[in-house]
Amino acid sequence: MLQTMDVDGRVGMVDSILSENKEKWLESMIQIKNRVIGNNKQKDEIIHQGVIPRLLQWIIDEDIPVELRTESAIVLGSLAKGTPENINCLVDSGCVAVLLKGLSSNNVKFIEACLRCLRTIFLSENSPLDQIYQDPTVIPHLINILSKSFCTQECITTIFSNCCKTAEHQNALSRNGAIAALAPLLCSSSYKVQMPTLKCFAVLCYENESVSKAAATATYNGESIPNLLLRLLSRDKPSEMQMAAAKCLTYLCRGGAIPTHCPTIQNKTLSTLIRMCKKDRTLEENVEGAETLAYLIEEDATLQTLASISDHIIKTLADYLRYTSVQQINTRSTNKKVVNWSNELKQAAFRAFASLGANDEEIRKKIIETENLMEHIVNGMNCSDLKVQMGAVRCLHSLSRSVQQLRTTFQDHTVWKPLMNLMNNGSKDLLPVASSTLCNLLLEFSPGKEACLEAGAINILAKLTSRPEGNLRLNGIWGLMNMAFQADLSVKVQIVDVIGTDQLFQLLSDPDPAVLIKTLGLIRNLLAGRTDIDHLMKIYGNQIMQAVVFILEGEHVVEIKEQTLCILTNVADGDEAKEYIMGNEDVLKKLMAYMVHTNVKLQIAATSCISNLVWNEQEGAYNRQAKLRDLGIQKLLQQLLSANDTVLFDKVKTALQQFT
C-alpha cells in the first residue's frame, strides 16, 4: 500500500509540473528535488516521465520566476549525478545549450545552479566538449562571470580543465584571456577553487609552447605564475596541491617556458615529484608523481642524473613493481570504480625507469640491477593492460640503448618473444616504441638478432615501410638496415625479396629525409662483401644505379649525398660490379664533380670510390686506370694533394699509389 501511494505521489508531482497550473509548479519541483537526491531509481523514473523538456522550457523562459528556473537547474544537476545514461538523456535533450544560455542571467544563484549541472555533465566521460567552443561568445562569457563567487570559480575552472583536450582548445582558452583570469585564483583562500585552477593550468600548457610561454610571462600582483606555483610546492600545502603545482611547472618546463637548469625545476619541482613517489603518499600520488617525473626528465640528461641520485628513487620505483593489491575508489557518490593499483604502479615505474636510463650507461646499470627487473618487463609486455605493456616496452627500449646490456643481460632473457608478439598482435599505439626497440635488438652484437629473424622480423619491418606514419616507415627501414649489417647473403636476398624493389626504391622519394638516409644505409649494408656485392648487382644493378643517379642529381643535404657516394664506393669494391660504374660515363663525371666539391665529406666519399675502381690488385685494373686517366681523374687527384684535410689527403695519396 505504501509503495502504491509513493508511485501515486510521484505521478501527481509530475502531472503538476506538466500541467498549466502555475501555482503548483514550484511546490512540485521542490518535492521532486527532494525525492531524486541520492536515488538513482527515482532519477530514472522522473526522466522516463518526460520531465526534462519541461524543465528546459522553464530555464530558457525569462518570464518564469527565477526561483522556479533555479529549482529546475538544481533538479537537472541532480539527474546528471545519476548514471551515464542520465547524462546522455540530458545532452540529447539539448540541456547544455539551454544551461549555457541561462548563464546570461543576472541572478547569481540561478547561474550557480546552471554551472553545477554543466560541471557534472562535463566531468562525464562522453561530455559534449565542442559545445563550449561552437559559440564564440561562450568562453568570454564564462571568463566574465568567473569572479562572481567561489562556486562560479570552482565550476568554471572544472569545466575548462575537463573541456581542454586539444591544441585548438588550449589556444581558444588562451586567446580569450583564460591565463590572466585564472592567475588570481592560484592565490584563492578556497582549496576547492585552487585545485581545479591548477588542473586548468596543467591542461592549458601541456605540450603547447606558445601557451606555456604566455603563462610563464603572465603576472598577478607583480608575481609571475611560476612564482605563484612555486609557493604551492611548499610542504605546508596539502600533498595533492603540491603534486598539482609540480605538474604545472613540469609542463611549463617541457613547453620551453622554464629552462631545465632553473632552480625552480632542479631544486623544487624535481624534489617534489620524487617525494610524491614515497610510501607515505597515497597510491594516486605515487602513480602521478612517477609519471610526471618521467615526463619532466625524459629529454634532459642533467635532470636524469640529478633524479637518479636523489632520495633512493631507483629503489623506491623498484618497490612499485612488487605491489599486488587491487582496490576500489569512489569516483562519485553513486559510482565505484575498480582500480588495479598493481598495474598502475608498474606502468608508472616502467615509464620512470625508461626516462632515467635514456642516456647514461651507469644509470642503466643501476636500473638493471633491480631485482627481477627483466622478468617484470617480460611479464609487463605479456600483461593485458595496454598502459603496462606500453610502460614495459618503453623501459625495454631505454635499456636496449646500452651495448653492454644487449650483450649481457638481454642474452639471459628472451625479451624478443613478447616484443614480437606485440608487434604482430598488440595495439597500434605500441608500434612506434615497440618497433624502435626491435631495431635495437637487431644490431649485429645483439644475441636476440637471430631469434627475431626466425620469428619473422623481416616481414614485420617490411610492412612498416608501407605505413602512412613517417615514424613507422623510419623504424621499418631502420630495422632492416640493422638486420642487413654484416648479414649472410641469404638474409640480404630475403630482405630485398620481402620488401620488394619497387617499395625499396620508392622509399628513396620519401618526404622524410630520415627515411631516405636509412634506406640508403640499407642499400649500403646490402652491398657489403665482395661476393655479395657482385651477386646483388647482377640482379638489381640497373635499378641501384638509377637510384644513385636520382639521388645525386636531386636537391639533398650533404649527409644524403655522402651516403649515396658510399654506396658507389661499395659497388666499386665488387669484382664484376664495378663495371656498372666504369660503363657509365655520366656517373664517372659526377664522381669527378664531387671530388672537387666544396664539402670535404663529399670529396672523401668520391675519392674513396675512385680508389676502389683503380685498385691495382684486382683484375682489369690497368684498363680501368687508363680510362680514368683519359677522363682526367688522375690529374684531379694530383691537384687534391694540396688538401688541408688529413683524411682527404690520405685517401688521395692511396688512390694515386694505385696508378701504375
C-alpha positions in Angstrom: 0.0 0.0 0.0 2.9 2.4 0.9 4.6 1.7 -2.4 1.4 2.5 -4.4 1.0 5.7 -2.5 4.6 6.6 -3.4 4.0 5.9 -7.1 0.8 7.9 -7.0 2.5 10.8 -5.2 5.3 10.9 -7.8 2.9 10.7 -10.7 0.9 13.6 -9.1 4.0 15.7 -8.8 5.0 15.0 -12.5 1.4 15.7 -13.6 1.5 19.0 -11.7 4.7 20.0 -13.5 3.4 19.1 -16.9 0.1 20.8 -16.2 -0.6 24.5 -16.8 -1.4 25.1 -13.1 1.4 27.6 -12.3 0.6 27.7 -8.6 1.7 24.0 -8.1 4.9 24.2 -10.2 7.3 25.4 -7.5 6.0 23.1 -4.8 6.1 20.1 -7.0 9.6 20.9 -8.2 10.9 21.1 -4.6 9.2 17.8 -3.8 10.9 16.2 -6.9 14.2 17.6 -5.9 14.0 16.1 -2.5 13.0 12.7 -4.0 15.8 12.4 -6.6 18.7 13.4 -4.4 20.9 10.3 -4.0 18.3 8.0 -5.5 19.2 6.7 -9.0 15.9 4.7 -9.3 13.9 7.9 -8.7 16.0 9.8 -11.1 15.4 7.2 -13.9 11.7 7.2 -13.3 11.4 11.0 -13.4 13.4 11.1 -16.7 11.1 8.5 -18.2 8.0 10.5 -17.1 9.2 13.2 -19.7 10.1 15.9 -17.2 13.4 17.1 -18.8 11.8 19.1 -21.8 9.5 20.9 -19.3 12.5 21.9 -17.1 14.5 23.1 -20.1 11.5 25.1 -21.2 11.3 26.9 -17.8 15.0 27.6 -17.7 15.1 29.3 -21.0 11.9 31.3 -20.4 12.8 34.6 -18.8 9.2 35.2 -17.8 9.2 32.3 -15.5 10.0 33.2 -11.8 13.8 32.9 -11.2 13.2 30.7 -8.2 11.4 28.1 -10.3 14.1 28.3 -13.0 16.8 27.8 -10.3 15.0 24.8 -8.9 14.7 23.3 -12.4 18.5 23.7 -12.9 19.1 22.1 -9.5 16.9 19.1 -10.4 18.7 18.7 -13.8 22.0 18.8 -11.8 20.8 16.0 -9.5 19.7 13.9 -12.5 23.1 14.4 -14.1 24.7 12.9 -10.9 22.9 9.6 -11.6 24.0 7.1 -14.3 25.9 7.8 -17.6 22.6 7.1 -19.4 21.0 10.0 -17.4 23.7 12.4 -18.7 23.2 11.1 -22.3 19.4 11.9 -21.9 20.2 15.4 -20.8 22.7 16.0 -23.6 20.4 14.6 -26.2 17.6 16.8 -24.9 19.7 19.9 -25.6 20.4 20.6 -22.0 23.9 22.0 -22.5 22.9 24.8 -24.9 20.0 25.8 -22.6 22.1 25.9 -19.5 24.8 27.9 -21.3 22.1 30.4 -22.3 20.9 30.5 -18.7 24.3 31.9 -17.7 23.4 35.3 -19.2 21.0 35.8 -16.2 21.8 38.4 -13.5 20.8 36.1 -10.7 23.9 34.5 -9.1 22.0 31.6 -7.5 20.5 30.7 -10.9 23.9 31.0 -12.6 25.4 28.7 -9.9 22.7 26.1 -10.3 23.3 26.1 -14.1 27.1 25.9 -13.7 26.8 23.0 -11.2 24.8 21.0 -13.7 27.2 21.8 -16.5 30.2 20.9 -14.3 28.7 17.4 -13.7 28.0 16.9 -17.4 31.5 17.9 -18.4 33.1 15.7 -15.8 31.5 12.7 -17.5 33.4 10.5 -20.0 31.3 11.3 -23.0 30.7 15.0 -22.4 29.9 17.2 -25.4 33.2 19.3 -25.3 32.6 21.0 -28.7 29.5 22.8 -27.4 31.8 25.0 -25.3 33.7 26.1 -28.4 31.0 26.3 -31.1 29.6 29.6 -30.0 32.4 32.2 -29.8 30.7 34.1 -27.1 30.6 31.2 -24.6 34.2 31.2 -23.4 34.4 35.0 -23.0 31.2 35.0 -21.0 32.4 32.2 -18.7 35.6 34.1 -18.1 33.5 37.3 -17.5 31.4 35.6 -14.7 34.3 33.7 -13.2 34.8 36.0 -10.3 31.1 36.2 -9.2 31.5 33.7 -6.3 33.6 30.7 -5.1 31.0 28.5 -6.7 31.4 30.1 -10.2 35.2 29.9 -9.8 35.1 26.2 -8.8 32.6 25.2 -11.5 34.1 27.2 -14.4 37.7 26.1 -13.7 36.5 22.5 -13.5 34.6 22.9 -16.8 37.6 24.4 -18.5 40.0 21.7 -17.2 37.8 19.0 -18.5 37.0 20.6 -21.9 40.6 21.4 -22.8 41.7 18.3 -24.8 43.4 19.6 -28.0 45.8 22.3 -29.1 42.8 24.2 -30.6 41.1 24.1 -27.2 44.2 25.4 -25.5 44.7 28.2 -27.9 41.0 29.2 -27.8 41.1 29.5 -24.0 44.4 31.4 -24.0 43.2 33.7 -26.8 40.1 34.6 -24.8 42.1 35.7 -21.7 41.9 32.5 -19.6 45.5 32.9 -18.3 45.0 36.3 -16.8 41.6 35.4 -15.4 42.9 32.2 -13.8 46.1 33.6 -12.3 44.4 35.3 -9.2 42.6 32.0 -8.4 46.0 30.4 -7.6 46.0 32.7 -4.6 42.4 31.9 -3.6 41.6 31.1 0.0 39.4 28.2 -1.2 41.1 24.8 -1.7 38.1 23.8 -4.0 39.0 26.7 -6.3 42.8 26.3 -6.3 42.8 22.6 -7.2 40.7 22.9 -10.4 42.6 26.0 -11.3 45.9 24.1 -11.1 44.5 21.4 -13.2 43.3 24.0 -15.7 46.8 25.5 -16.0 48.2 22.0 -16.5 45.9 21.1 -19.4 46.4 24.6 -20.9 50.2 24.3 -21.0 50.6 20.6 -21.8 52.8 20.3 -24.9 51.8 23.8 -26.1 54.8 26.1 -26.4 53.0 29.3 -27.1 50.5 28.9 -24.3 53.3 27.8 -21.9 55.3 30.9 -22.6 52.3 33.1 -22.3 51.6 31.6 -18.9 55.2 31.8 -17.7 55.4 35.6 -18.5 51.9 36.4 -17.1 51.8 38.1 -13.6 49.3 38.7 -10.8 50.1 41.4 -8.2 53.6 41.7 -9.6 54.4 38.0 -9.3 54.9 35.6 -12.2 52.7 32.5 -12.5 55.8 30.2 -12.0 56.5 32.0 -8.7 52.8 31.6 -7.6 53.1 27.9 -8.4 56.3 27.7 -6.5 54.5 28.8 -3.4 52.1 26.0 -3.8 55.0 23.5 -3.6 55.5 24.4 0.0 55.4 21.4 2.4 52.7 23.2 4.4 50.3 22.9 1.5 48.1 19.8 1.0 50.0 17.0 -0.6 47.7 16.8 -3.7 48.2 20.6 -4.2 52.0 20.2 -4.2 51.6 17.4 -6.8 49.3 19.6 -9.0 51.6 22.6 -8.8 54.7 20.4 -9.7 52.8 19.1 -12.7 52.1 22.6 -13.9 55.8 23.6 -13.5 56.8 20.4 -15.3 54.5 21.2 -18.3 55.8 24.8 -18.4 59.4 23.4 -18.5 58.6 20.9 -21.2 56.8 23.6 -23.1 60.1 25.6 -23.3 58.9 28.3 -20.9 61.2 27.5 -18.0 64.8 26.2 -18.6 65.7 22.9 -17.2 68.7 24.4 -15.3 66.4 26.8 -13.4 66.4 26.2 -9.6 62.6 26.1 -9.7 62.9 22.9 -11.8 66.2 21.3 -10.5 65.7 22.1 -6.8 62.0 22.4 -6.2 59.9 20.6 -8.9 62.2 17.6 -9.2 62.4 17.0 -5.4 58.7 17.4 -5.0 58.0 14.8 -7.7 60.5 12.4 -6.1 58.9 13.0 -2.7 55.5 12.1 -4.2 56.9 8.6 -5.0 57.5 7.7 -1.4 55.4 5.2 0.6 54.0 7.8 2.9 52.0 9.3 -0.1 48.7 8.0 -1.5 48.8 5.5 -4.3 47.3 8.2 -6.6 50.2 10.5 -5.8 52.7 7.6 -6.2 51.5 7.0 -9.7 51.1 10.6 -10.7 54.5 11.5 -9.2 56.3 8.8 -11.1 54.5 9.6 -14.4 55.2 13.3 -14.1 58.8 12.7 -13.1 59.2 10.5 -16.2 57.9 13.3 -18.4 60.0 16.0 -16.7 63.3 14.3 -17.1 62.6 12.4 -20.4 64.8 14.6 -22.6 67.3 16.1 -20.2 70.4 14.2 -19.2 71.2 16.5 -16.3 67.8 16.1 -14.8 68.1 12.3 -15.3 71.4 12.3 -13.4 70.1 14.5 -10.6 67.0 12.4 -10.2 68.9 9.1 -10.2 71.0 10.1 -7.1 68.0 11.7 -5.3 66.5 10.0 -2.3 66.9 6.4 -3.5 64.5 6.9 -6.3 65.5 3.7 -8.2 64.9 1.6 -5.1 61.6 3.4 -4.5 60.4 2.7 -8.0 61.5 -0.9 -7.7 59.1 -1.3 -4.8 56.3 -0.3 -7.2 56.9 -3.5 -9.2 56.1 -5.7 -6.2 52.7 -4.2 -5.3 49.9 -6.6 -5.9 46.7 -5.1 -4.5 43.6 -4.1 -6.4 41.3 -1.6 -4.7 38.2 0.4 -5.2 37.9 4.2 -5.2 34.9 6.4 -5.3 34.6 8.4 -8.5 31.2 9.8 -7.5 28.9 9.2 -4.6 26.9 6.7 -6.6 29.6 5.1 -8.7 32.6 2.9 -7.7 35.5 2.2 -9.9 37.9 -0.7 -9.5 41.5 0.4 -9.9 44.2 -2.2 -10.4 46.9 -0.3 -8.4 49.4 -3.1 -9.1 49.2 -2.3 -12.8 49.1 1.5 -12.3 52.2 1.4 -10.2 54.0 -0.9 -12.6 53.4 1.2 -15.7 54.4 4.3 -13.8 57.7 2.7 -12.6 58.5 1.4 -16.1 58.0 4.9 -17.6 60.2 6.5 -14.9 62.9 3.9 -15.4 62.7 4.5 -19.2 63.4 8.2 -18.7 66.0 7.7 -16.0 68.0 5.4 -18.2 67.6 7.3 -21.5 71.2 8.5 -21.8 73.5 7.4 -19.1 75.1 3.9 -19.0 75.8 4.0 -15.2 72.1 4.8 -14.5 71.0 1.9 -16.8 73.3 -0.4 -14.9 71.7 0.6 -11.6 68.2 0.1 -13.1 69.2 -3.3 -14.5 70.4 -4.4 -11.0 66.8 -4.0 -9.7 65.8 -7.4 -8.5 64.0 -9.4 -11.2 63.6 -6.3 -13.4 63.8 -8.2 -16.7 61.2 -10.7 -15.5 58.9 -7.8 -14.6 59.5 -6.3 -18.1 58.7 -9.6 -19.8 55.6 -10.0 -17.6 54.6 -6.4 -18.3 54.7 -7.0 -22.1 52.6 -10.1 -21.6 50.1 -8.2 -19.5 46.6 -7.5 -20.9 46.7 -3.9 -19.6 47.8 -1.6 -22.5 49.4 1.0 -20.2 51.5 -1.7 -18.6 52.5 -3.0 -22.0 53.5 0.5 -23.1 55.5 1.2 -20.0 57.3 -2.2 -20.2 58.2 -1.6 -23.9 59.4 1.9 -23.2 61.6 0.6 -20.4 63.0 -2.1 -22.6 63.6 0.4 -25.3 65.6 2.6 -23.0 67.7 -0.2 -21.6 68.3 -1.6 -25.2 70.3 1.5 -26.0 73.1 0.0 -23.9 75.5 -2.1 -25.9 76.7 -3.7 -22.7 73.2 -4.7 -21.6 72.4 -6.0 -25.1 75.4 -8.3 -24.9 74.9 -9.5 -21.3 71.5 -9.1 -19.5 69.4 -9.4 -22.7 71.2 -12.6 -23.5 69.8 -14.2 -20.4 66.2 -13.3 -21.1 64.0 -13.9 -24.2 62.7 -10.4 -24.3 62.2 -10.7 -28.0 59.3 -13.2 -27.7 56.8 -10.9 -26.1 58.1 -8.0 -28.2 57.5 -9.8 -31.4 54.0 -10.8 -30.1 53.2 -7.2 -29.5 54.4 -6.2 -33.0 52.2 -8.9 -34.5 49.1 -8.7 -32.3 49.4 -5.7 -30.0 47.7 -2.3 -30.1 48.7 0.1 -32.9 49.6 2.6 -30.2 52.5 0.3 -29.2 54.0 0.1 -32.7 56.3 3.2 -32.6 58.1 2.3 -29.4 58.0 -1.5 -30.0 59.5 -1.1 -33.5 62.2 1.2 -32.1 63.1 -1.4 -29.6 63.1 -4.1 -32.2 65.6 -2.0 -34.2 68.0 -2.1 -31.3 67.5 -5.9 -30.8 68.6 -6.3 -34.5 72.1 -4.7 -34.0 74.8 -7.2 -35.0 76.1 -7.7 -31.5 72.6 -8.4 -30.0 72.1 -12.1 -29.1 68.4 -11.8 -30.0 69.1 -10.9 -33.6 68.9 -14.5 -35.0 65.8 -15.3 -32.9 64.0 -12.2 -34.2 64.9 -13.1 -37.8 63.5 -16.6 -37.3 60.3 -15.1 -35.7 59.5 -13.1 -38.9 61.1 -9.8 -38.2 61.8 -9.1 -41.8 58.1 -9.4 -42.8 57.1 -7.2 -39.9 59.6 -4.5 -40.7 58.9 -4.6 -44.4 55.2 -4.0 -43.7 56.1 -0.9 -41.6 57.8 0.7 -44.5 54.5 1.0 -46.3 52.7 2.7 -43.4 51.4 6.2 -43.8 53.0 7.3 -40.4 56.6 8.6 -41.0 57.9 7.3 -37.7 56.8 3.7 -38.5 58.3 3.9 -42.0 61.5 5.1 -40.4 61.6 2.3 -37.8 60.8 -0.3 -40.5 63.7 0.7 -42.8 66.0 1.3 -39.8 65.4 -2.2 -38.5 66.0 -3.7 -42.0 69.2 -1.7 -42.2 70.4 -3.1 -38.9 69.5 -6.6 -39.9 71.4 -6.3 -43.2 74.6 -5.2 -41.5 77.2 -8.0 -41.8 74.4 -10.4 -42.6 74.7 -13.6 -44.7 73.8 -13.3 -48.4 70.7 -15.4 -47.8 69.3 -12.9 -45.3 70.1 -10.0 -47.7 68.3 -11.6 -50.5 65.3 -12.3 -48.2 65.2 -8.7 -47.2 65.1 -7.5 -50.8 62.6 -10.2 -51.8 60.2 -9.3 -48.9 60.3 -5.6 -49.2 60.3 -5.7 -53.0 62.5 -3.5 -55.2 59.5 -1.2 -56.1 58.9 -0.4 -52.4 62.6 -0.1 -51.7 63.3 2.4 -54.4 60.0 4.2 -53.7 61.4 5.0 -50.2 64.2 7.0 -51.9 61.5 9.5 -52.7 60.1 9.6 -49.2 59.3 13.1 -47.9 61.1 12.4 -44.6 64.9 12.8 -45.1 65.5 10.4 -42.2 63.7 7.6 -44.1 65.7 8.4 -47.2 69.0 8.2 -45.4 68.2 4.9 -43.6 67.1 3.5 -47.0 70.4 4.4 -48.4 72.0 2.8 -45.3 70.1 -0.4 -46.0 71.3 -0.5 -49.6 74.9 0.2 -48.4 74.7 -2.7 -45.9 73.2 -5.0 -48.6 76.2 -4.1 -50.9 78.9 -5.2 -48.4 81.3 -8.1 -49.0 82.7 -8.5 -52.5 80.8 -11.7 -53.3 77.5 -10.3 -52.0 78.0 -7.1 -54.0 78.5 -9.0 -57.2 75.6 -11.3 -56.6 73.1 -8.5 -55.8 74.4 -6.1 -58.5 73.9 -8.9 -61.0 70.2 -9.0 -60.1 69.4 -5.4 -59.2 72.4 -3.4 -60.6 70.5 -1.3 -63.1 67.9 -0.2 -60.5 70.5 0.6 -58.0 72.5 2.7 -60.4 69.3 4.6 -61.5 68.6 5.2 -57.8 72.1 6.5 -57.2 71.9 9.0 -60.1 68.4 10.0 -59.0 69.7 11.0 -55.6 72.9 12.6 -56.8 71.0 14.8 -59.2 68.4 15.9 -56.6 68.4 18.7 -54.0 69.5 16.8 -50.9 71.6 17.6 -47.8 75.2 16.6 -47.6 74.6 13.5 -45.4 72.3 12.0 -48.0 74.7 12.7 -50.9 77.6 11.3 -48.8 75.6 8.1 -48.1 74.9 7.7 -51.8 78.5 8.1 -52.8 79.4 5.4 -50.1 77.0 3.1 -52.0 79.0 3.7 -55.2 82.2 3.0 -53.1 80.8 -0.4 -52.2 79.8 -1.1 -55.7 83.3 -0.2 -56.8 84.6 -2.8 -54.4 83.0 -5.7 -56.3 84.9 -7.7 -58.8 82.3 -7.5 -61.5 80.0 -4.9 -60.1 82.5 -2.1 -60.6 81.7 -2.3 -64.3 78.3 -0.7 -63.6 80.3 2.5 -62.8 83.0 2.1 -65.4 80.4 1.7 -68.1 78.5 4.8 -67.1 80.4 7.9 -68.1 77.6 10.1 -66.5 78.3 8.6 -63.1 82.1 9.0 -63.6 81.7 12.6 -64.3 79.5 13.0 -61.3 82.3 11.4 -59.2 84.8 13.9 -60.6 82.5 16.8 -59.7 82.2 15.6 -56.1 86.0 15.2 -55.9 86.3 19.0 -56.2 83.1 19.8 -54.2 83.2 22.5 -51.5 82.3 20.0 -48.9 85.2 17.8 -47.8 82.9 14.9 -46.7 81.7 14.5 -50.3 85.3 14.8 -51.6 86.4 12.0 -49.3 83.5 9.7 -50.3 84.0 10.3 -54.1 87.8 9.8 -53.8 87.2 6.5 -51.9 85.1 5.3 -54.8 87.8 6.2 -57.3 90.4 4.4 -55.1 88.3 1.2 -55.3 88.0 1.5 -59.0 91.7 1.8 -59.7 92.9 -0.8 -57.0 95.7 -2.4 -58.8 95.4 -5.9 -57.1 92.1 -6.5 -58.9 91.7 -7.9 -62.4 91.3 -5.3 -65.1 92.9 -2.6 -63.0 95.2 -1.4 -65.8 92.3 -0.8 -68.3 90.3 1.0 -65.6 93.2 3.2 -64.7 93.8 4.1 -68.3 90.1 5.1 -68.8 90.1 7.2 -65.7 93.4 8.8 -66.6 92.0 9.7 -70.0 89.0 11.3 -68.2 91.4 13.5 -66.2 90.8 11.8 -62.9 94.5 11.1 -62.1 95.2 14.8 -62.7 92.4 15.8 -60.3 93.9 13.5 -57.7 97.3 15.2 -58.1 95.6 18.6 -57.6 94.0 17.3 -54.4 97.4 16.6 -52.9 97.3 20.1 -51.6 94.2 19.4 -49.5 94.4 20.6 -45.9 92.1 17.8 -44.6 94.3 14.9 -43.5 91.6 12.2 -44.2 91.1 13.5 -47.7 94.9 13.8 -48.2 95.4 10.1 -47.2 92.6 8.9 -49.5 94.0 10.9 -52.4 97.5 9.5 -51.7 96.2 6.0 -51.6 94.3 6.4 -54.9 97.3 7.8 -56.7 99.6 5.0 -55.5 97.3 2.5 -57.3 98.1 4.0 -60.7 100.8 2.1 -62.5 
